[in-house]
Every structure is written in structure tokens, then in C-alpha cells.
Amino acid sequence: MRTAHFLLLTSALVLNPSAFAAESHELMMCNTYSGGGGVSVKGRTLKCEGEPDARGYSKFWTTSLTDLYGQGWRVEFMSAYPASSSGEATVTFLLNRTTTSGPALPAQK
């Protein structure tokens, strides 16, 4: 009998995906310079690119990695490449944040 209940519940969820909360992902690019001699970015300010304005120009703003983590952002990818002969490097981050819009509405009949 337990198996029948489990199969019925599984079938209901498969047939009604709206029973789950809607989930989406936001992506954002940020970059900074490392200190000379490595790619440590602790305490560094990140320059992040936001949504373009009405004229199509990107908006930039600054923040810290700690603040971004507090807002739910996670580092998806990081790369570093030499920026100058001084030993600094440009460090680029691709950040990802998962958002949910709450419980989905019941299916319309």
C-alpha cells in the first residue's frame, strides 16, 4: 500500500510541475585587481556590471565579495590574467544567484 501512495504522489508531482516554486538564476560579472604576487582578492572592491539603462549603456557599481555572498550570490567561475608588469592581475568573477518566486499558483482548471 505504501508503494501505491508513493507512486500516486510521484505521478501527481510529475503531472503538476506548478506544485513547485518557480526558480530562476541571475548571472552577474564582476572584476577587480589582485594585490601583487597572487590573486588574493580579500578586502578588495569589486566592480560589477548591472543591467543596461534605457539607452543601452551598462551601469557599473562597486561592492565587496562579502556583501555579495550576504545577498545570496555565489561564485560560478573565476579567472585571472596579468594586467601589468607590476605583478597585479585582473580577476574576473561570474556570479550566480538562485531566486524563487514563492510557491507556485495552483494549476488552472
C-alpha positions in Angstrom: 0.0 0.0 0.0 2.9 2.4 0.8 4.2 1.9 -2.7 0.9 2.8 -4.2 0.8 6.0 -2.2 4.3 6.9 -3.2 3.6 6.2 -6.9 0.5 8.3 -6.7 2.3 11.2 -5.1 5.2 11.0 -7.6 2.8 10.9 -10.5 0.9 14.0 -9.2 4.1 15.9 -8.9 5.3 14.9 -12.3 2.0 15.8 -13.9 1.7 19.1 -12.0 5.1 20.8 -12.1 3.4 24.0 -10.9 3.3 22.5 -7.4 7.0 23.6 -7.1 8.1 27.1 -6.5 9.3 28.9 -9.7 13.1 29.1 -9.7 15.3 31.3 -11.8 19.0 32.2 -12.0 20.6 35.6 -12.2 24.1 36.0 -13.5 26.5 38.9 -13.0 30.1 39.7 -14.0 32.4 41.5 -11.6 36.2 42.2 -11.7 38.9 43.6 -9.5 42.7 43.8 -9.3 44.6 41.4 -7.1 47.5 42.6 -5.0 50.9 42.0 -6.4 52.2 38.4 -6.0 49.0 36.4 -6.3 45.3 36.5 -6.9 44.0 37.2 -3.4 41.0 39.5 -3.5 40.3 39.6 0.2 39.2 43.1 1.1 39.2 44.3 -2.5 36.4 46.3 -4.1 34.7 44.6 -7.0 33.4 46.5 -10.0 30.2 44.8 -11.1 28.2 45.4 -14.3 24.5 45.9 -13.8 21.5 45.9 -16.2 21.8 48.3 -19.1 19.9 51.6 -18.8 17.3 52.8 -21.3 20.0 54.0 -23.7 21.7 50.6 -23.7 24.7 51.7 -21.6 25.8 49.3 -18.9 25.7 50.5 -15.3 28.7 49.8 -13.1 28.7 49.7 -9.3 31.2 48.6 -6.6 30.8 46.2 -3.8 32.7 43.5 -1.9 32.6 39.8 -2.3 31.4 39.5 1.3 28.4 41.7 0.6 27.5 39.7 -2.5 27.7 36.5 -0.5 25.3 38.0 2.0 22.9 38.8 -0.8 22.9 35.1 -2.0 25.4 35.4 -4.8 27.9 32.6 -5.3 31.0 32.4 -7.5 30.3 30.3 -10.5 33.6 30.9 -12.3 36.7 32.9 -11.6 39.6 33.7 -13.9 42.8 35.8 -13.5 45.1 37.2 -16.1 48.1 39.6 -15.9 47.1 43.2 -16.0 50.6 44.9 -15.9 54.2 44.3 -15.3 53.8 45.2 -11.6 52.6 41.8 -10.7 48.9 42.7 -10.4 46.3 40.6 -12.1 42.8 41.3 -13.3 40.4 38.9 -11.6 37.0 38.3 -13.2 34.1 36.6 -11.4 31.0 35.1 -12.9 28.4 35.1 -10.0 25.2 33.2 -9.9 22.2 33.7 -7.6 19.1 31.4 -7.5 15.9 33.1 -6.8 12.4 31.7 -6.1 9.2 33.5 -6.6 7.5 31.6 -3.8 5.0 28.7 -4.1 3.6 28.4 -7.5 -0.1 29.1 -8.0 -2.5 26.1 -8.2 -3.0 24.8 -11.8 -5.9 26.4 -13.6 -8.8 24.2 -14.4 
